[in-house]
Amino acid sequence: MSVDQTIFEYSSPGRVGVALPESDVSSAGAGELLGSDNLRDDLPLPEVNQVDVIRHFTKLSLANYSVDRGFYPLGSCTMKYNPKINEELASLPGFSELHPYQDESQAQGTLAAMYATQEYIKAITGFDAVTLQPAAGAQGEFTAMMVFKKHHEKTGQGHRHIVIVPDSSHGTNPATAARCGYGIKKTPSGPDGRVDLDALKEALNDEVAAVMLTNPNTLGLFESQIAEICAMVHDAGALIYCDGANMNAVMGWYRPGDSGFDAMHLNLHKTFSTPHGGGGPGSGPVAVKGFLAPYLPVPNVNKQGERYFLDYGSRDSIGRVHGYYGNIAIVLRACVYILSQGGDGLKNVSENAVLNANYLMSKLSDAYEVPHNTRCMHEFVASASKQKELGVKALDIAKRLIDFGYHPPTIYFPLIVPEALMIEPTETESIETLDSFIEAMLTIAREAETDPDILHSAPHNTPVRRLDEATAARKPVLQYNPEG
Ligand SMILES: Cc1ncc(COP(=O)(O)O)c(C=O)c1O
């Protein structure tokens, strides 16, 4: 059984995996029930024995790369280890067997955990109210922008139709604003990679509904003039949104609510170690200042005395953004993580995330150009521009890393750095892991000088070598065809 064979290719007629007893129920009548044209006895299913089935699926699972298999420095995605206690506690039958329509009196434990998570998020972010409904970071952004829109409409500012997005913001920010019907105005970063205050000031006027700012930004830099920026935006009558997906860098050290932001979202998978789950389902809670609370989605979880209940309170709510109450299973995992770390633990998490990123940056910045080579936060953006002069691109470096057993970093993002290699080690990696990765990156930098072809043809030890990724995405082959 070779690694690139499909299960169909080692099928052998008559071979079975499990012997079933003869059916003692007559199949007569199936034709009448289903219509004889719909009966099939010629399905070309593979005929294999049990051990081959087990080996097939085990082989497939091993072909998949995950944070449980190895280092995953995918910048902007915060691929940190998910402690198994999160899984264990969120899977307790009292949580996992609950029905969404079960009476509140029988769901007090789950409601208590959701309420607690809302309270922890308020304490961590410095905001007054939280919704747990959004199912991803981008949906959190969408929720908050709809909240802003409603607020503007309610306060006679509905004519505001522009959202400003600095060019160091995450790509979902302009997409969200456009989805909410806003026009986008992009402002450039200054030479230090942070918001250019003059450009922002010039862009602000009474047509601007909001500014969406990612902090720390996608260059891995903290926007140090944030209080000034927030004041400037408010003076222009606009609101300011914090894309707080990078909160892993600042927990316990900085609260966006304190510096003047009106709303933010968190990515529970990035900050609170819940599974990414192949892009979803996730959870992107939104936190807002008190004056925006009436517009949040309903229901929220509230408490009266010792009783928890689903609060459908506000008539100004933008409505639901998710069926039922959000992705509770993910919220529970985040709740376990917050409780198991505690306040000091979360502060420590951020400290180590920043330390690990700065360690990598300092060790790699001779071999690779780092355009903003000051202290970074939880991630940094290097560039393969030196290697490009030798004919080696960021893509070649990323593919070669696979040969060394690593998941590649994010490449070609953010767009403002040419040949970007965006590296985020996270706090969950040991110094030994970081050192091995550094060694691989330095070896690759040397290969770019001495043997560039080994990079051009990488990866060398994967079942499928270098793909035409555009064709793979646009015209995926999803069906087995025995004719080839
Ligand atoms: C800074 C930032 N903002 C927004 C998002 C979007 O989050 P999601 O992929 O959960 O929609 C991400 C994703 O990782 C992110 O890194």
The ligand as an SDF file (V2000), in Angstrom:
LIG
                    3D

 16 16  0  0  0  0  0  0  0  0999 V2000
   -5.9990   40.0950   12.6930 C   0  0  0  0  0  0  0  0  0  0  0  0
   -7.1120   39.2110   12.2110 C   0  0  0  0  0  0  0  0  0  0  0  0
   -8.3260   39.7460   12.0070 N   0  0  0  0  0  0  0  0  0  0  0  0
   -9.3730   39.0010   11.5710 C   0  0  0  0  0  0  0  0  0  0  0  0
   -9.2280   37.6530   11.3190 C   0  0  0  0  0  0  0  0  0  0  0  0
  -10.3980   36.8810   10.7820 C   0  0  0  0  0  0  0  0  0  0  0  0
  -10.7990   35.8820   11.6470 O   0  0  0  0  0  0  0  0  0  0  0  0
  -11.6000   34.5860   11.1430 P   0  0  0  0  0  0  0  0  0  0  0  0
  -10.6700   33.8340   10.2470 O   0  0  0  0  0  0  0  0  0  0  0  0
  -11.9560   33.8420   12.3970 O   0  0  0  0  0  0  0  0  0  0  0  0
  -12.8090   35.0760   10.4110 O   0  0  0  0  0  0  0  0  0  0  0  0
   -7.9720   37.0510   11.5260 C   0  0  0  0  0  0  0  0  0  0  0  0
   -7.7900   35.6040   11.2700 C   0  0  0  0  0  0  0  0  0  0  0  0
   -6.9420   34.9470   11.7580 O   0  0  0  0  0  0  0  0  0  0  0  0
   -6.8970   37.8490   11.9760 C   0  0  0  0  0  0  0  0  0  0  0  0
   -5.6810   37.3280   12.1630 O   0  0  0  0  0  0  0  0  0  0  0  0
  1  2  1  0
  2  3  1  0
  2 15  2  0
  3  4  2  0
  4  5  1  0
  5  6  1  0
  5 12  2  0
  6  7  1  0
  7  8  1  0
  8  9  2  0
  8 10  1  0
  8 11  1  0
 12 13  1  0
 12 15  1  0
 13 14  2  0
 15 16  1  0
M  END
$$$$
